[in-house]
C-alpha cells in the first residue's frame, strides 16, 4: 500500500510582524508532518524562533514542543519535523517591535 501524502500552503506571501500565525490545518489522518518556512523578502530586524502549536479543535492552541529559527536572509528556508501531534497544527511566531518577515509556509503530511 502506498503512503498517502499532501502539501498544504498555510501562509503565502504574508507579512509577519508582532504575533503572527498560520491558518490552522486539520492533519489528524497523518503520521508525520514537515513544516517549511521560506523568507520571500529580506527579513527586517532579529528573527524569532517560531513554535509549532497543536489544538484539539482548531481554536484553542498549545505549544507542541517543536521550534525552528526563522530564516534570516531572503530565500532562506527553515524546517521542522513533527510527529504525535493530534488533529490540528499551525505555526506561530512573536516578532520584536521593528522586526518582520514575508513568508511562505508549507505543511507536508504523510500517512
C-alpha positions as semicolon CSV with decimal commas, in nm:
position;residue;x (nm);y (nm);z (nm)
1;X;0,000;0,000;0,000
2;X;0,131;0,343;-0,092
3;X;0,153;0,611;0,173
4;X;-0,090;0,899;0,128
5;X;0,065;1,245;0,128
6;X;-0,039;1,604;0,075
7;X;0,112;1,952;0,078
8;X;-0,083;2,245;0,220
9;X;0,009;2,612;0,191
10;X;-0,056;2,768;0,532
11;X;0,075;3,119;0,457
12;X;0,162;3,263;0,116
13;X;0,340;3,596;0,073
14;X;0,223;3,710;0,418
15;X;0,394;3,993;0,604
16;X;0,452;3,872;0,959
17;X;0,503;4,126;1,240
18;X;0,403;4,128;1,607
19;X;0,236;3,797;1,689
20;X;0,176;3,605;1,366
21;X;0,037;3,260;1,299
22;X;-0,055;3,046;1,001
23;X;-0,401;2,925;0,923
24;X;-0,474;2,604;1,116
25;X;-0,469;2,276;0,925
26;X;-0,656;1,957;1,013
27;X;-0,393;1,683;0,997
28;X;-0,523;1,406;1,223
29;X;-0,501;1,142;0,948
30;X;-0,125;1,189;0,904
31;X;0,152;1,010;1,094
32;X;0,420;1,265;1,023
33;X;0,447;1,627;0,922
34;X;0,720;1,861;0,799
35;X;0,678;2,239;0,807
36;X;0,890;2,455;0,575
37;X;0,924;2,834;0,607
38;X;1,081;3,039;0,326
39;X;1,161;3,410;0,351
40;X;1,029;3,568;0,030
41;X;1,192;3,907;0,100
42;X;1,486;4,020;0,312
43;X;1,364;3,996;0,676
44;X;1,389;4,305;0,896
45;X;1,537;4,302;1,245
46;X;1,615;3,996;1,453
47;X;1,414;3,690;1,356
48;X;1,243;3,494;1,634
49;X;1,204;3,122;1,680
50;X;0,866;3,003;1,555
51;X;0,680;2,739;1,753
52;X;0,459;2,460;1,629
53;X;0,122;2,459;1,802
54;X;-0,144;2,188;1,816
55;X;-0,512;2,204;1,900
56;X;-0,798;1,965;1,974
57;X;-1,047;2,187;1,790
58;X;-0,860;2,437;1,568
59;X;-0,941;2,727;1,803
60;X;-0,756;2,669;2,133
61;X;-0,380;2,626;2,097
62;X;-0,093;2,470;2,293
63;X;0,280;2,454;2,215
64;X;0,360;2,117;2,057
65;X;0,725;2,137;2,170
66;X;0,895;2,190;1,834
67;X;1,056;2,526;1,747
68;X;1,255;2,650;1,449
69;X;1,467;2,957;1,381
70;X;1,305;3,164;1,107
71;X;1,523;3,236;0,801
72;X;1,746;3,542;0,833
73;X;1,802;3,606;0,460
74;X;1,583;3,639;0,152
75;X;1,533;3,295;0,002
76;X;1,639;3,125;0,325
77;X;1,450;2,813;0,430
78;X;1,383;2,663;0,772
79;X;1,208;2,337;0,854
80;X;1,081;2,123;1,140
81;X;0,975;1,758;1,160
82;X;0,672;1,678;1,375
83;X;0,504;1,358;1,498
84;X;0,240;1,270;1,762
85;X;0,050;1,593;1,705
86;X;-0,318;1,512;1,735
87;X;-0,557;1,673;1,489
88;X;-0,482;2,044;1,421
89;X;-0,145;2,213;1,351
90;X;-0,024;2,567;1,295
91;X;0,297;2,772;1,325
92;X;0,324;3,088;1,542
93;X;0,598;3,348;1,588
94;X;0,632;3,655;1,812
95;X;0,835;3,933;1,646
96;X;1,002;4,216;1,837
97;X;0,898;4,572;1,751
98;X;1,055;4,669;1,417
99;X;1,114;4,309;1,310
100;X;0,923;4,122;1,044
101;X;0,933;3,876;0,758
102;X;0,742;3,798;0,440
103;X;0,693;3,423;0,440
104;X;0,571;3,118;0,254
105;X;0,481;2,839;0,499
106;X;0,400;2,490;0,371
107;X;0,293;2,180;0,561
108;X;0,381;1,838;0,416
109;X;0,187;1,543;0,559
110;X;0,227;1,168;0,512
111;X;0,021;0,876;0,641
